Amino acid sequence: MAEFDVWNVLYPGTWVIFGIIGLPVYTAIIGWFVGKPRDLGKAMLALTYLVGFIVSMWVGVYIFTILLGIVFPPAM
């Protein structure tokens, strides 16, 4: 039976980026929805901008990676 090791699934860099570096972002998002004064419309607008910004960054990195693969094809 194969042994499960969490470090083979979630590498230490993943914990650092999404756990420690992302903590202020998570705190801000929670504050938008549970803080006072509460404005759900502005909180949803801010969350939409944040998600749109993150998606545009990931798509840009993906396209850049594809272009790099075309310019510098992997060695066979």
N, C-alpha and C positions, 0 to 999 in steps of 0.2 A: 504494500500500500504506500502510495506517495505521501510524503510528509508536507504539510502546508507551512510555508514560511512567509510571513507578511512582507518581509523585505524583498521577496521575489515578485511581489505584486505592486506594492507601493514603495518606491525607492526613497531614500532619505531626502533627495532634492524635491520630490513631490510634497512631502510633509512640510518642508521649509517654505516652499512657495505658497501652497494653498493654506497652510496652517498659520505660520508666523507672519509672513509678509501680507497675507490677505486679511489678517485679523482687523486692522483698522477699517478696511472696506466693509467687512461683515458688520462691524459695530455701527458704521454710518448707516447702512441699510436698515438695521434693526431700529436705530434711532429715528429714521424717517417714519416708521410705522407705529412705534410705541411711544415716541416722545410727545411732549406738550409744547406749544400748541400743535395739534394734529391736523394735517391737511392731506387727505388721502389722494386728491387729484395731483397735487405737486409731488407727493411721494411716488406715485405711479409714473409720472412724467420723468422724474429723476431716475427711477429704476429702468425705464425704457431707454433713456439716453445711455445709461451705464451698460446695459446689455447690448445695445446697438454698437457702442464703442468697442466692446470686447469682441463681438462677432466680426466687426470690420477689421480688427487687428488680426484675428485668426485667419480670416479669408485672405488678407494681404500676405501673411506669412506663408500660407498654403500656395498661393499663386507664385510667390517669389521662389519657393522650393521647387515647384514644377519648372519654372524658367531656368533655375540653376541646373536641374536634371537634364534639360535640353541642351544647355550650353556646355556643361561638363558631364557627359554621360558616364554612368558607372563603369568601372573596368570589369571586363569579363574574365 
